[in-house]
Amino acid sequence: MAAMDVIVEQLVKLWRIPAVRWFFPGLFLILSVVGSVLKELDFVPESYFSSSRNFINVYFVKFSWGWTLLLLTPFLLLCGYSAPALGKRLLSLAVATAVWYVCTETFFWIEDVTGSCFESKASVLALSEFASKSACRRAGFHWRGHDISGHSFILTYASLLIMEETSPMNLRTSALSEASKTLLNLLYVALNLIVLTWVWMFACTSVYFHDPKDKFLGTVCGLMGWYLTYRFWYLKPFSPGLPWQPKVQKQHA
């Protein structure tokens, strides 16, 4: 597994570069704005990823929160945390899940209360007998409302959650058995691959789907969910706190 160890070491070094961690959240805003401009200009040709039925969207993005927790939970269990520290990290996942649930349900509610039912996408006269999106779609019609991009939100938020919670990689793994270290390495590489997938699908969402304002709002909600927890609340005493952080070596004159 020497090759795996080299890959893990290089990934750890990459994520511990302060500029990378500083730039990564802003990358989503940049992709959202640039992608929206390209979409409005109709500059990007259709591709496999311009269909919402592409394999990654159907089997990964639609279940993105499940995939994130499926990989991140065992990673935390193997990281070498003490029982109290592990409890705090699992609590942070519970908080993140609550943020995900509240935000996505709020998006659905906003689309419901701001929308109307139409016979087709081209129709201009609303069908007043259908007061909800679910009833409208069950009848085979089209619902138009403020559809804040859940994809933009979840792909942003899940990527930043993984960035934060995988930061302790290789800090306290000396006591792990060889099998546990191998599994931890595999989970770490898988989490990095899933982040790469989320960023790619976020870019595809930006250039192919949703109105610019809906993508921007979804992205901002994802950034705010991350910032208000890891950059504000988790710095306070009564919180799950931050994951282990690598020590920064101070240079002396």
Secondary structure as GFF3:
##gff-version 3
##sequence-region A 1 253
A	DSSP	alpha_helix	2	15	.	.	.	ID=ss1
A	DSSP	alpha_helix	18	40	.	.	.	ID=ss2
A	DSSP	three_ten_helix	48	50	.	.	.	ID=ss3
A	DSSP	alpha_helix	55	59	.	.	.	ID=ss4
A	DSSP	three_ten_helix	61	63	.	.	.	ID=ss5
A	DSSP	alpha_helix	64	78	.	.	.	ID=ss6
A	DSSP	alpha_helix	83	114	.	.	.	ID=ss7
A	DSSP	beta_strand	116	118	.	.	.	ID=ss8
A	DSSP	alpha_helix	133	138	.	.	.	ID=ss9
A	DSSP	beta_strand	142	144	.	.	.	ID=ss10
A	DSSP	alpha_helix	150	165	.	.	.	ID=ss11
A	DSSP	alpha_helix	178	208	.	.	.	ID=ss12
A	DSSP	alpha_helix	212	230	.	.	.	ID=ss13
A	DSSP	three_ten_helix	233	235	.	.	.	ID=ss14
###
